Each structure stands twice: as C-alpha cells, then as structure tokens.
Amino acid sequence: MSNNALISDFLKLYNQLDKSNLELLGEVYGDKIVFEDPLHRIEGLPALTDYFANMYENLNQGQFVIHTSFEQDNKASVYWVMTFSHKKIKQGQPLKVNGNTYLEFENGKVVYHRDYFDAGEMIYQHLPIFGTVINLIKRRTAA
C-alpha cells in the first residue's frame, strides 16, 4: 500500500472515529504503536484504545480539516486544524487548534504517531486562572 493510501486511511479514520467504533484503530495502527503529543506518551494498541475511550467520554465533537500532507519513504507529515468541543473546556464551546502530525509506517500500519500542537491554545488558556495569566502574557509580549 502506498503512503498516499495509508494517509488517506489515517485521515478517514480520524473523521469517523468515536467511542462506538474504537476497534477501527487496529485497521490503521500497528500493535506496538507509539503515540505522543504534548501531554501524553502511549505505547501499544490496547493503551491507545483506552486513551481514546477515556478522551471520548468528555468530547462532544471533534473534526479535522487537513491543509496539506507530505510523504517520503515510510514517513509522512499532515498539517491540520482540529475543531472540537469538550465538556470540561470553555463550557463545551467549539474551539479550533492548528497542529501537525508526524507518522511512520511499517507493513501498512502506523507504528509511530507524534502530534504537535499548542497545548496552551487547546487547553490552558481556556481554564479560569491559567487562561487569564496566559492571555495577559500574550498581550504583554505582543506589545
């Protein structure tokens, strides 16, 4: 399978995934997947499935819009905007976060997945105390 087809399957997964169909993760990810983002490091498909199950308990909605992707050999980078709403962040109002994902493939499956995004933009600036401090710092550094 070409990287282009693998990326297509990956993107399709993320736009249909929810708590009722987590078994789909095994169609895209290898058993020994390593998943990292600014907040987590997860190893193995069972642990990744548990991570998504917990995440979907509080997620009202999530959708990715892909801007571009690059591929070379068994690697790819995908640049996206995620729109999501979470029960515990900003009273469940929709938020948008820019990010990118670096992927490595082996035998037609993702074996390494690293997300890059601004955790402050996603979470911290929407928390009552942290948000006030972060927004104050942003205003002062922008001046």
C-alpha positions in Angstrom: 0.0 0.0 0.0 1.4 3.4 -0.9 1.9 6.2 1.7 -0.8 8.2 -0.1 -3.3 5.4 0.6 -2.1 5.0 4.2 -2.5 8.7 4.8 -6.0 8.6 3.2 -7.0 5.7 5.6 -5.5 7.6 8.5 -7.5 10.8 7.7 -10.7 8.8 7.1 -10.3 7.1 10.5 -10.0 10.4 12.4 -13.1 11.9 10.8 -15.3 8.9 11.6 -13.8 7.7 14.9 -15.9 8.0 18.0 -16.5 6.0 21.2 -18.7 3.4 19.4 -16.1 2.3 16.9 -12.7 2.3 18.6 -11.9 -1.1 17.0 -11.2 0.8 13.8 -7.9 2.0 15.4 -6.5 -1.5 14.7 -7.0 -1.1 11.0 -4.6 1.9 10.9 -2.3 1.4 13.9 0.2 -1.4 14.5 0.1 -3.4 17.7 3.2 -1.7 19.0 2.2 1.8 18.2 4.0 4.7 20.0 1.7 7.7 20.2 3.0 11.0 21.6 1.6 14.5 21.9 2.5 17.5 24.2 0.5 15.8 27.0 0.9 12.1 26.6 3.2 9.2 25.6 1.3 6.0 25.0 2.7 2.6 23.9 0.7 -0.3 22.4 -2.6 -0.5 20.7 -4.6 -1.6 23.8 -3.2 1.5 25.7 -4.1 3.7 22.7 -7.6 2.3 22.6 -8.0 3.0 26.3 -6.7 6.6 25.8 -9.3 7.3 23.1 -12.1 5.7 25.1 -11.3 8.0 28.0 -11.0 11.0 25.7 -14.4 10.4 24.1 -16.1 10.3 27.5 -15.7 14.1 27.6 -15.5 15.0 23.9 -18.7 16.4 22.5 -17.4 16.8 18.9 -14.2 16.6 17.0 -13.3 17.1 13.4 -10.1 17.6 11.4 -9.6 19.7 8.3 -6.4 18.8 6.5 -4.5 21.6 4.9 -1.6 19.6 3.4 0.4 16.5 3.8 3.9 15.4 2.8 5.3 12.0 2.4 8.7 10.4 1.9 9.7 6.8 2.1 7.8 5.4 5.2 7.2 8.8 6.8 4.5 11.5 6.5 3.5 14.8 8.0 0.0 16.1 8.0 -1.0 19.7 8.7 -4.5 20.2 10.1 -7.0 22.3 12.0 -9.0 20.5 14.7 -12.4 21.8 15.7 -13.6 20.2 18.9 -15.8 20.8 22.0 -15.0 19.2 25.3 -17.4 19.1 28.3 -14.7 20.4 30.7 -13.1 23.1 28.5 -14.7 26.6 27.9 -18.2 25.3 28.9 -18.2 22.9 25.9 -18.0 25.7 23.3 -16.3 24.8 20.0 -12.6 25.5 19.8 -10.1 25.4 16.9 -6.4 24.3 17.2 -3.8 24.2 14.5 -1.4 21.3 14.5 0.5 18.7 12.6 1.1 15.0 12.9 4.3 13.1 12.0 3.7 9.5 11.1 6.0 6.5 10.5 4.6 3.4 8.7 5.7 -0.3 8.7 3.9 -3.1 6.9 0.9 -0.9 6.0 0.3 0.4 9.6 1.2 3.4 11.6 3.9 2.5 14.1 4.8 6.0 15.4 2.4 8.9 15.7 3.6 12.3 17.1 1.2 15.2 17.3 2.5 18.8 17.6 0.1 21.5 18.8 0.0 24.3 21.3 -1.4 22.8 24.5 -2.0 26.4 25.8 -4.2 27.2 22.8 -6.0 23.9 23.2 -6.5 23.7 27.0 -4.7 26.0 29.3 -5.8 29.4 28.0 -9.4 28.3 28.5 -9.1 27.4 32.2 -10.2 30.2 34.6 -7.0 31.1 36.3 -4.4 29.9 33.8 -6.4 31.5 30.9 -6.3 34.9 32.5 -2.5 34.7 33.1 -1.7 33.3 29.6 -3.8 36.0 27.9 -2.1 38.7 30.0 1.3 37.3 29.0 0.3 37.1 25.3 -0.8 40.8 25.4 2.4 42.0 27.0 4.7 40.1 24.7 2.8 41.2 21.6 3.2 44.9 22.6 
